[in-house]
Amino acid sequence: MVTIILPAHNAEDTLADAIRSCLDQTYDDYELWVLENGSTDRTLEVAKEFESEKVKVFSLGKTGFQGALTWGLENAKSKYIARMDADDIAMRHRFKWEVDFLENTDGAIMIGTHCAYLTPFGSIIERKPGKPDRQLKIEHFNTQNQAIRKYFGDPTVMFNREAAVEAGGYDDEFTIGDVPLWIRMLKVGKCFESNEIPFIYRLKPASMSQGYKPYLDSINIRKKYAPEQLVDWPSEVPKSYQSKDSFAFWRRIAEFALLTDNKKEVRQALDKMMREPVSFKQKIKSLVGFQFLPNFKKRIEKKHNNLEFVRRKDLEEAYKDYL
């Protein structure tokens, strides 16, 4: 029924947990395909430790992330394909819940879900999306518009394989290939996003979705598929995307910790921020804000659109073997 496609590149530290989470499911009618693509570490060796009737490992060479996704779509024979990343955790009910949704929702060809966030310090945070379950429209992919932007995570998605092929498959013009496929699929059938949380997304500084090149890809995707959305986008790439340091990432982690009243992680994130190669003035400004300015938490709440942030200690306990 389901092929889980899991591209893996230089993911030796997290891949085993990602695979184990896919095997630790309440649903059984699936195969997991680990699509190793040109790693220079032990990623392939880690994947092969799990090779079995349930887990297939394919060494594709230097195809890249996009090439691995395309290969998976072109070679799978299942009704559905589930996306999975090599550094995330699928919760135990994920695949059953998604199959049930697609099988029981008239005309549905894709479902993406909300997710919880795993910080580098081991806390799991839920950010309330503030939006109801809904059928997706192209305007929801305008990620610069906070009021309407999508809230599902790309690796949370399960979709109908034949519908994806009919839509044209992945667009090889881009290195971040999920969004163009989701937009293409809107013309083939009904696509949805849900507040359900069956997925834990690992926050880390070196994420593929961060940086100058992914931001330019995001702009070019809109130029091709939704040029009307670019009126909401900055005319220049923001400095935070051009920077090679991780200062903005650790500040984000500090903000999440502040919003969940996790003082220990605020201190840990601030310590990481202070080690980044940015100006002394920038460091002191942030340090003073987090530790001394009155009403600073309210400012951060406003920055995050007053959405509720909750530390999920229940999930930390349930998935402690993965943290």
C-alpha positions, 0 to 999 in steps of 0.5 A, a space after each residue: 500500500 505504501 512506499 516510504 521514500 527516505 533520501 539519505 546523504 551524510 546522515 550517519 548520526 540520525 539515520 538509524 533513529 529515522 529508520 527505527 521510527 518507520 519500523 516502530 509503527 502501528 501500520 504494517 502494509 509498507 516498504 521503507 526505501 532508503 535512497 542513499 545519494 553520494 554520502 562521504 560518511 557511514 550513511 550507507 553502512 548504517 542503512 545496510 544494518 537495517 536491510 531486510 524484507 521490509 527495508 530496501 537500501 538503494 545506493 544511487 550515487 551522486 543524484 542529490 536529494 532531488 534526484 533521489 526523490 525522482 528515482 523513488 517516485 519513478 520506481 515505486 509501485 505502491 498506491 501511496 508514497 510517504 515522504 521521510 527525511 533522514 533526521 526526523 522521527 515518524 510517530 507510531 500512528 503516522 502511516 496508519 493515520 495518513 492512509 486512513 485519511 486518504 482512503 476515507 476522504 473523497 477525492 483526496 490525493 495528498 495529506 500533509 500534517 503539522 509536526 512537533 519540533 525537536 530542539 538540539 537540546 532534546 526538548 519537544 515543542 508544539 507550535 499551535 498552527 492557529 489554523 483549522 484542517 483545510 483543503 490546500 489552495 495555491 495561495 497557501 504556498 505563499 510562505 511570506 504571508 503569515 496569515 495564509 501560509 501553509 503549516 504542514 511540514 514537507 516530509 510529513 506528506 503522504 500522496 497518491 503515486 499515480 496522481 503525482 505522476 499524472 501531475 508531472 512528478 518532481 520538477 528537476 529544475 529545483 533542488 528543493 523539490 517538494 513544493 513544486 510537486 505539491 503545487 502541481 498536484 493541486 490541479 489533479 485532485 484534492 490536497 489537504 493539510 491537518 492539525 494532526 501531529 504524527 511527526 517530529 521534525 528535528 531542528 538543526 543549524 545545517 538544515 537543507 531548507 536554510 540558506 541562500 540557495 534554498 531561498 533563491 529556489 523558493 523565489 524561482 519556484 514562485 516565479 514559475 508557479 505563482 508569480 503573483 505571490 512575489 509581491 509579498 516577498 522582499 526584493 532582496 534576499 534577507 541578510 539572515 539567509 545570506 549569512 554563513 553563521 548559525 546565529 539566527 538559528 540559535 536565536 530561534 531556539 532561544 525564542 522557543 525556549 523562552 516561549 515555553 518557559 524553559 530557562 535551561 534551554 534559553 541559557 544553552 541557546 544563548 551560549 551557542 549564540 555567543 560562540 557564533 562569528 558575529 559582531 560583539 554588538 549583535 551578541 550583547 544586544 541579544 544577550 541583554 534582550 533575553 536576560 534583562 529587558 522587561 516584557 521581552 517575552 511579549 515582544 517575542 510572542 508578537 514576533 511569532 504572531 501570538 501563537 501558543 508554544 507548548 513543551 510536550 513532555 509527554 512526547 519526550 517520554 514516549 519517544 525518549 529512545 530517539 532523543 
